[in-house]
Amino acid sequence: SPRFSEPARARFAPRTRLTRYPRTPAAAGARVGSAAAVRAPPPRPPEPPGPSDPRKVAMISLSSSFASIAGAALSPRRGIPRPVARRASSSTRRGTARVVRVSNSAVFIKGGVVVTHDEEKFADVLCVDGRIAAVGADLDNIPSDARVIDADGLLVMPGGIDPHTHMELPFMGTVASEDFFTGTSAAAAGGTTSIIDFVIPAPRQNLLEAYHTWRGWAEKSACDYSFHVAVTWWDETVSEDMGTLTREHGVNSFKHFMAYKNAIMCDDETLVNSFARCNELGAIPTVHAENGELVFRLQKEMYERGYVGPEGHPLSRPPEVEGEAANSAIRIAEVLGVPLYLVHTSCEDALEAVRRARSEGQRVFAEVLAQHLVIDDSVYRNPDWSFAAHHVMSPPFRSKRHQGLLWKGLQSGLIHTTATDHCCFCTPQKAMGKDDFRKIPNGTGGVEDRMSVLWSEGVETGMLTPSEFVAVTSTNAAKIFNIFPRKGSVSVGADADLVLWDPRGKRTISAKTHHQKIDFNVYEGMEVTGIPAYTLSQGDVVWENGELKTTRGKGRYIDRPCYPTYWKNQQRRNEVATPEKVVRAAYTGPVA
């Protein structure tokens, strides 16, 4: 397909096998072992309870003015049908998540190659009561009732962390089709065991109200989750809520949309106040970098010039729009002495702003979407309106030249994390903009496919090592958002969120077989090499050789404390940059 980059086209060529890993069938056998009991790791404090009455708080209500020409307003939830999670028997071919939990207090993973962000080694892994109890060669003292998984030929890696998803998002007059149960289940099918979603308050809505509303929606999650909270307006109550969220609810990151005028766009006053508050709290601001004023003007101009179809979308959001906003946010963060995280970096212009800032010592982190690495902007000129519309997302897909630079950024460490911006809208929802591209709900899926796409197009092509793959799909996000080593590691005491990866396994991506609740897949027909054979969440096997075994409501909310380790560096930089006061005698002369 012309929409894929050159590395993606090359997927049909014969692959060089990773001969250092023993060959076995993709489906490693599972059996029950026996041995003496082993002492379990020390208990972790209980998780905080979810909201007691989540659905009665802060229904989002917006005036029609927010459904403006900018095409970006949040939608009311009243009157909109909610997605219904599908249930199916274990014989269902697509393996839709089951609601009966099969729990294993101990799982022994034997004979695999443990791959972390900094090493590869042959080792066994013992999981007890949802945590990793031991890692090493030839482990003994295995519990007699432990399930034994033969991982010969498989790589044992930390479960993926997708730091950018939008489940059940009310947006542009509709609600994203993927809910927290189906979305986290699809994630598990792809090897991802944790997501960080977004609470997005309506304009003038109390942040805590919105947070509790989203917590209520997320209680059905199958795997662990956390939340960034968006700041969409400003006054002292927002500042107070930010403090409460960090102290009492484990929020350490706040999102800022520089796009979507007349809806959720932050002006400079909001950015400055919120960034400064993040500095006081030890939190990290995150930014959707597109100049909203320019986008608004270009949308109007393109529509009036007759570009009413999906091809008008990228024309209204050129790379310069993203680059300008990225540079602006970076400079504001520099002046206020706060780290910064740029979501979905998609072009050379934004990447260059990150490169310059980091070369000057500024603490800036960049995220890239797997979609932006392999799909190019030719999709918007496809004669099939539905096909083109399903690729409408922001920032839009870019030319192959930008893709090549993004890969280099990922290789060099200039880009730190990979995500999906998973935000699903089915064809009838996309058709809300059939006569006006500005009304097409922005978003694509991908939470199930991210890791396989990155392995196939990154590791299999020699652009990433297996350890670099682990870093950009899991560990770096865990470190940036301060949940490492609980997440993103294969170490004693860490959560038993693991993926047993078959580096030679293959599958062809298709909407007909995926587990995402959307009738389209942007990777349709793409054959990938590298798939999960098993996924473990909290020590339970939730994906096993093509069968999904997730449990509704099993996912936990994960607290993310403020002041990650890099904040010490930031604080020291701020101290060093503080100018000395000038000590002089008081002026005693005349005053006009």
Rosetta blueprint (number, residue, H / E / L):
1 S L
2 P L
3 R L
4 F E
5 S L
6 E H
7 P H
8 A H
9 R H
10 A H
11 R H
12 F H
13 A L
14 P L
15 R L
16 T L
17 R L
18 L L
19 T L
20 R L
21 Y L
22 P L
23 R L
24 T L
25 P L
26 A L
27 A L
28 A L
29 G L
30 A E
31 R E
32 V E
33 G L
34 S L
35 A L
36 A L
37 A L
38 V L
39 R L
40 A L
41 P L
42 P L
43 P L
44 R L
45 P L
46 P L
47 E L
48 P L
49 P L
50 G L
51 P L
52 S L
53 D L
54 P H
55 R H
56 K H
57 V L
58 A L
59 M L
60 I L
61 S L
62 L L
63 S L
64 S H
65 S H
66 F H
67 A L
68 S L
69 I L
70 A L
71 G L
72 A L
73 A L
74 L L
75 S L
76 P L
77 R L
78 R L
79 G L
80 I L
81 P L
82 R L
83 P L
84 V L
85 A L
86 R L
87 R L
88 A L
89 S L
90 S L
91 S L
92 T L
93 R L
94 R L
95 G L
96 T L
97 A L
98 R L
99 V L
100 V L
101 R L
102 V L
103 S L
104 N L
105 S L
106 A E
107 V E
108 F E
109 I E
110 K E
111 G E
112 G E
113 V E
114 V E
115 V E
116 T L
117 H L
118 D L
119 E L
120 E E
121 K E
122 F E
123 A E
124 D E
125 V E
126 L E
127 C E
128 V E
129 D L
130 G L
131 R E
132 I E
133 A E
134 A E
135 V E
136 G E
137 A L
138 D L
139 L L
140 D L
141 N L
142 I L
143 P L
144 S L
145 D L
146 A L
147 R E
148 V E
149 I E
150 D E
151 A L
152 D L
153 G L
154 L L
155 L E
156 V E
157 M E
158 P E
159 G L
160 G E
161 I E
162 D E
163 P L
164 H L
165 T E
166 H L
167 M L
168 E L
169 L L
170 P E
171 F E
172 M L
173 G L
174 T E
175 V E
176 A L
177 S L
178 E L
179 D L
180 F H
181 F H
182 T H
183 G H
184 T H
185 S H
186 A H
187 A H
188 A H
189 A H
190 G L
191 G L
192 T E
193 T E
194 S E
195 I E
196 I E
197 D E
198 F E
199 V E
200 I L
201 P L
202 A L
203 P L
204 R L
205 Q L
206 N L
207 L H
208 L H
209 E H
210 A H
211 Y H
212 H H
213 T H
214 W H
215 R H
216 G H
217 W H
218 A H
219 E L
220 K L
221 S L
222 A L
223 C L
224 D E
225 Y E
226 S E
227 F E
228 H E
229 V E
230 A E
231 V L
232 T L
233 W L
234 W L
235 D L
236 E H
237 T H
238 V H
239 S H
240 E H
241 D H
242 M H
243 G H
244 T H
245 L H
246 T H
247 R H
248 E H
249 H L
250 G L
251 V L
252 N L
253 S E
254 F E
255 K E
256 H E
257 F E
258 M L
259 A L
260 Y L
261 K L
262 N L
263 A L
264 I L
265 M E
266 C L
267 D L
268 D H
269 E H
270 T H
271 L H
272 V H
273 N H
274 S H
275 F H
276 A H
277 R H
278 C H
279 N H
280 E H
281 L H
282 G L
283 A L
284 I E
285 P E
286 T E
287 V E
288 H E
289 A L
290 E L
291 N L
292 G H
293 E H
294 L H
295 V H
296 F H
297 R H
298 L H
299 Q H
300 K H
301 E H
302 M H
303 Y H
304 E H
305 R L
306 G L
307 Y L
308 V L
309 G L
310 P L
311 E L
312 G H
313 H H
314 P H
315 L H
316 S L
317 R L
318 P L
319 P H
320 E H
321 V H
322 E H
323 G H
324 E H
325 A H
326 A H
327 N H
328 S H
329 A H
330 I H
331 R H
332 I H
333 A H
334 E H
335 V H
336 L H
337 G L
338 V L
339 P L
340 L E
341 Y E
342 L E
343 V L
344 H L
345 T L
346 S L
347 C L
348 E H
349 D H
350 A H
351 L H
352 E H
353 A H
354 V H
355 R H
356 R H
357 A H
358 R H
359 S H
360 E L
361 G L
362 Q L
363 R L
364 V E
365 F E
366 A E
367 E E
368 V E
369 L E
370 A H
371 Q H
372 H H
373 L H
374 V H
375 I E
376 D L
377 D H
378 S H
379 V H
380 Y H
381 R H
382 N L
383 P L
384 D L
385 W H
386 S H
387 F H
388 A H
389 A H
390 H L
391 H L
392 V L
393 M L
394 S L
395 P L
396 P L
397 F L
398 R L
399 S L
400 K H
401 R H
402 H H
403 Q H
404 G H
405 L H
406 L H
407 W H
408 K H
409 G H
410 L H
411 Q H
412 S H
413 G L
414 L L
415 I L
416 H L
417 T E
418 T E
419 A E
420 T L
421 D L
422 H E
423 C L
424 C L
425 F L
426 C L
427 T H
428 P H
429 Q H
430 K H
431 A H
432 M H
433 G H
434 K L
435 D L
436 D L
437 F H
438 R H
439 K H
440 I L
441 P L
442 N L
443 G L
444 T E
445 G L
446 G L
447 V L
448 E L
449 D L
450 R H
451 M H
452 S H
453 V H
454 L H
455 W H
456 S H
457 E H
458 G H
459 V H
460 E L
461 T L
462 G L
463 M L
464 L L
465 T L
466 P H
467 S H
468 E H
469 F H
470 V H
471 A H
472 V H
473 T H
474 S H
475 T H
476 N H
477 A H
478 A H
479 K H
480 I H
481 F L
482 N L
483 I L
484 F L
485 P L
486 R L
487 K L
488 G L
489 S L
490 V L
491 S L
492 V L
493 G L
494 A L
495 D E
496 A L
497 D L
498 L E
499 V E
500 L E
501 W E
502 D E
503 P E
504 R E
505 G E
506 K E
507 R E
508 T E
509 I L
510 S L
511 A L
512 K L
513 T L
514 H L
515 H L
516 Q L
517 K L
518 I L
519 D L
520 F L
521 N L
522 V L
523 Y L
524 E L
525 G L
526 M L
527 E E
528 V E
529 T E
530 G E
531 I E
532 P E
533 A E
534 Y E
535 T E
536 L E
537 S E
538 Q L
539 G L
540 D E
541 V E
542 V E
543 W E
544 E E
545 N L
546 G L
547 E E
548 L E
549 K L
550 T L
551 T L
552 R L
553 G L
554 K L
555 G L
556 R L
557 Y E
558 I L
559 D L
560 R L
561 P L
562 C L
563 Y L
564 P L
565 T L
566 Y H
567 W H
568 K H
569 N H
570 Q H
571 Q H
572 R H
573 R H
574 N H
575 E H
576 V H
577 A H
578 T L
579 P L
580 E L
581 K L
582 V L
583 V L
584 R L
585 A L
586 A L
587 Y L
588 T L
589 G L
590 P L
591 V L
592 A L
